[in-house]
Amino acid sequence: MARACEICGRGPATGNNVSHSNRHTRRRWLVNLQNVRVLLNGNARKMRVCTRCLRSGRVARAV
């Protein structure tokens, strides 16, 4: 699934742009995804992880 966190599964949220004249057009709020090398079962692999998971420590980062 594109544009989704591989840890928590969080994806884009949808809603409306609302102009000053109160016109509504559809818009999307995208998740802040980062490509991170993660140690998984002893070997490193790249994952697309949201910054909320990185900050909370749900991902053990590898260097």
QUISUL-V828301 format. One line per field, one symbol per residue. ss: DSSP state (@ for helix, = for strand, . for the rest). phi: phi as a letter, one per 40 degrees, with the letter a starting at -180 (. if undefined). burial: 1 if it has 24 or more other C-alpha atoms within 12 Angstrom, else 0. Layout:
ss=???
phi=???
burial=???
This chain:
ss=............======.....======...========..========@@@@@@....=..
phi=.cfbcccbgcbcbbabcbcccgcbbcabbccccbcbcbcbfgbcacbcbcccccccgcbccbb
burial=000111100000000000000000000000101101010000000011110011000010000
